[in-house]
Amino acid sequence: MFHPDARNEVSMLSFVQACDSLYRTMRYFRASVGNASVIDHALESIIDGFYNFVLGLVVLSIMKINRTS
């Protein structure tokens, strides 16, 4: 993470660059997790709706109710 010089010391510039790189990586990760959560929620809503529709058809079929009229 830190890049020491020939005397095995870390310069202030190298330290700040390493911190900046870590900060950018963490921000990117946080944004990716947030986007994935939004996508997961939308997909879950679609699947729940489809599941409830199929479940309703199965219940109507078990109760022998004509769903076409």
Contacts in CASP RR format, 6 or more apart in sequence:
PFRMAT RR
TARGET T0000
AUTHOR 0000-0000-0000
METHOD contacts of the structure
MODEL  1
MFHPDARNEVSMLSFVQACDSLYRTMRYFRASVGNASVIDHALESIIDGF
YNFVLGLVVLSIMKINRTS
1 18 0 8 1.000
1 21 0 8 1.000
1 22 0 8 1.000
2 10 0 8 1.000
2 14 0 8 1.000
2 15 0 8 1.000
2 18 0 8 1.000
3 10 0 8 1.000
3 14 0 8 1.000
3 18 0 8 1.000
4 10 0 8 1.000
4 14 0 8 1.000
5 11 0 8 1.000
5 14 0 8 1.000
57 67 0 8 1.000
60 67 0 8 1.000
61 67 0 8 1.000
END
